[in-house]
Amino acid sequence: MSTGTVLTIEMIAGIAHAPQAMYVMILLVEDDPNLARSIIDLLQLEGESVQHVATVAACREFLDNNLGNVEIVLLDLMLPDGDGGEILHYIRRVSDTTVVVMSAITENDRMVNSLQDGADDYLTKPFEPDFFLAKLASIRRRTDAPGDIQTYRSLNGDMLTIDWHSRLVRRGNTEVQLTSSEFHIFACLLRNWGRTVSKENLYESVKGKKMINGDRVIDMHISRLRSRLGLQKEIQTVWGRGYVLIRSNMS
C-alpha cells in the first residue's frame, strides 16, 4: 500500500479539506453519518488515512484538488444529491485510482454495470468489519504495483527499502521495527522529501486532531526514527517550522 496516516476530517460546507502536505489516503464517500463514523474508526485503528465526503458535489470538489493523493475510493451509490455512479465515471475518465463500490443495492444488473463501468470491486451492505478489512487487503494485493516499492540511500550509504503495501521498512537486509505512528511520520516525510512538513501536520496525520502547544510527541517519534533508520543527518529540524527529509538517492 501507499503510505497511510490518520488525518483530521474537517467538514466545511460538506467538503473535506486536506492539509497542504502530500498524503496518500482513502476517500470515503458515504452519506450515512453513523456508518461513516464506524468505517472511519475501523480504518484509523488499522493506521489508515481517511477523508470523508457525503455528497456527489463535495466529492467532485475534493477530487479536483486531491485525486493524485487518493489511493482508494470507497463509494456509496445512493447519495443525497445524485448517483455515486457519476463519481465512478468521473474518476475513470481521468484516473485509474482504485474504486470500491459499497452499496445496499443488490440487484445483479447494478452490480454488473458498476464493475463494467470500472469499479474494482463491489461490496454489499451490511458487511462485517473483518470481511471489509480482508476485502481491502485483497484489493490491494491485486492492484499492487512496482511503484509501491521505494528505496532511499542515506548519506552514509545505507539502503532503505520501503514497501508501501505491507508497510515494511528494511535497512539493508534487516527489517526495521517501526510503530504505526513512526511509519506514518516517515512516510509523510518521504513523500514530501526536500520539503518541510510542519509538526502540526505530522501530529494531525498521526493523532487525527489538532496539536496542543508544547506537545513533544512528534519530537520523540522523530528522535526514534533517526536512531532506528540511521537518518540522524537526513531528517533535519527546521526551527520554528517542522522537519524535512533531505534529498538523497531515491527510486
N, C-alpha and C positions, 0 to 999 in steps of 0.2 A: 504494500500500500504506500501511497504517498503519506507524507507526514501528516499526523493528526494532532490537533490540540483542542483544548476546551476554550471556546470563545464566549464572551458575554453576548447574550442575544438582546439586542437593543431594537425595540419596535417603535418606529415613529411613522405615524400615518400608514401603518400596515406594512412598512418596508423595513427589512433588516439591514442594518448598516454595519459593515465590517471595518475593523481598524485599517489603517493605511498600509501597514506592512503586508507582505505577501504570505498568505497562508494557503494550505490545501485543506479543504473542508468537505463535509457532507451537507447538502442543502435539502432540508425537509420542507415539502410543500403540503401542508395539511391544515384544514380549517377547524377541525375538532380540537379545542384547546386542551382537553383532558388527555386525549390520545397523543397529541403533540408533546405534551409535558412528559408523558410516560416514555415515549421514544427518545426524547432528548436526554432524560435521566439515564436510560439504559445505555445509550451510546456514550455519554460522558463517563459513565463508570468504566467503559472499555477504553477510555482515553481519547475518544474521537472529538474532533472539532465540528460543531454543528451550528448552522444558521437556519432560521425558521422564517418562512413567509406563509401567509394564509390565503392569498388570492392570486389569480392569474396576473393581474396588473402589477402587484408587488413583486411577483416572481420575475416578470419580464424586466422590470426596472433593475432588480438585483442582478440578474444575469447579464444585462447590458454592461454592467460595471465590474462584474466579478466572475464571469464564466470561466476564465482561464485558471481561477483558483479553486474551482469546484471539481472534486473527484467523482462524486456520486450524487445524483438527484433522486430522492425518494418522493415519488409523485402521486398524490391523490388525484382522482379523476373528477370527482364531484366537488367543485369549488363554488363559492357564493357568487362570483362574477363571471363564471364561464366554465368551460370544459378543460380539464387538465391535458387533454389531448392536444390542445393548442400549444401548450408549452413543449410537449414532446416534438411536435412538428417544427417549432421554432428552433429547438436545440439541434435537431437533426439537420436543419438547413445550414448550420454554421459550425457544428462541433460533433465529435464522436464521444463526448462525455457520457459515462455510464448512467443510464436511466432505469430505475426500478419502479414500476407502477405498483402502488399499494391501494387497493380499492375493494369496496364491498360489492362491486359489480361482479357477478359470477357468470354472466351469460357467455357462452362459448365464443360467439361471434365477436364480442367486445374484447375478450382476452386475445383472440387470434389477431384481430385488427391492430391492437396495441403492439403486439410483437412484430407484426408485419410493418408497422409504421416506424419501427426502430427501437422499441423498448428492449432492454437487455434481459429483463425478467418481469414476471407478473406475480405479485403476492396478494392473495385474497385475505381480506379482513373478516373476522378477527384472526390473529395469529399469536402463538406463544412466543415469549421472549427468546427462549433458546433456539427455536426454529428460525426466528428472524435473524439472530446473530449468525447461525450456521449458514443461512441463505446468503447473507452479506459476505461471509468468508468465501463461500463457493463462487460468488460472482467475481470477487477479487482474484481468485485463482485463475478464472477463465480469462479475465482481462489483464492479467499480469503482462508486463512488457519489459524489454531490456532496459528501458529508461528508468525502471524502478530500482536499479542498482546504481549507486553513485559512489565515486571514490574521491578522496581528498588526501593529498600528500602534505604532511606538516613540514615546517621549515627544517626540522631535524631529520627528515627523510622517512618518518613513519607513514605507512599507508593505512588510511582508514577506509573501510568499505561499509556503506550504509545501504541496507535492504529496507526500502520503504514499506513494502507489503508485510514482511514479517517483523519489522521494527527491530532489527538486529544491527548492531554495530560491531565490527571487528577491527582490532588494531593489529595489523599484520595477520597472523593466523589465529589470534586469540579473540574470542568473543568477550566484549566488554559488557559487564552487567550494569545497565542503567535503569533507574526507576522510570516510571511513565513520565513524570514531570521533567526529569533530566533529558529524556529522549525528545520530548516536545520542545524544550528550550533549545537544544542543539539543532533540531530540525528547523526551527524558526530562524536561527542564526545562519544555518547553512543555506536555506532558501533565499536568504537576503544577504549572502556573503558580499562583503565590501560596502555594505550599507549599515548604518547604525540603527539598532532596534531599541526602542525605549524600554526601560524597566517596567513602565506601566503596561505596555502592550504584552511583554513577556508574562507579566503577572496575570493579566486577564486571560491569556492563552492557556495558562495552567489552572488558575483558580476559578475562572468564569465569573469574576466580579472585579470591581474597581479596587485598585491598590490603596491601602491606607498609608498615609505619610509616615515614614520611619520604618515600615516593614522591610526586613532584611532577607526574606525568604529567597528572593531571586539571587541575591548576592551569595547566599550559601550554596544554592544549586550551581551557580557559575563556578564557584571555587571547586566543588566536587567534579564538575565536568572538566575543568582544566587539568585536574590531577588524574582522573581516570582515562582521559583521552590523550594525555600528554600534550595539551594545547595551551600551556602557560603563556606562550608568546603570541599565539594566533588569536585567542579570544581576548580582545583588548577592551579595557574600560574607557569609555568616552565620558569624561567627567561632566556631570550635570545633564547628560543625555541618555546614556544607556550602554549597550555593548555592541561590538562589531566583531565578526569573524573575518580576519584579513584575507585578502586574495592569496590563493595558492594554486597548485596544480589540481584541477578537478576534471571529472569526466562524467 
